[in-house]
Amino acid sequence: MQVCYATMQRAALMRSWRDMHGGEYHDGSFRRWSKEPSEEFRFHRDDGVTLTVADYDDGSWDALLGSEASADRDEDAEQYEEHQ
């Protein structure tokens, strides 16, 4: 058996992404959700979204994910620098 940790982390991230919304379709703002597609909610949760895994969180997505996503960013940066 071979384990790719980056692939494993990306799969977990994709599950988290899917679980964090109230539905599968949104209105284009990523703020209003519906369980069913319609003219108003025509975008699927995954449309136009690319999820990646990196060694370091630079915080560029904080506006989308909220402040909780960056709560430990300074600590992450210190740990990243220590391992370089």
Secondary structure, 3 states (H helix, E strand, C coil): CCCCHHHHHHHHHHHHHHHCCCCCEECCCCCCEECCCCCCCCEECCCCCCCCCCCCCCCCCHHHHCHHHHCCHHHHHHHHHHCC
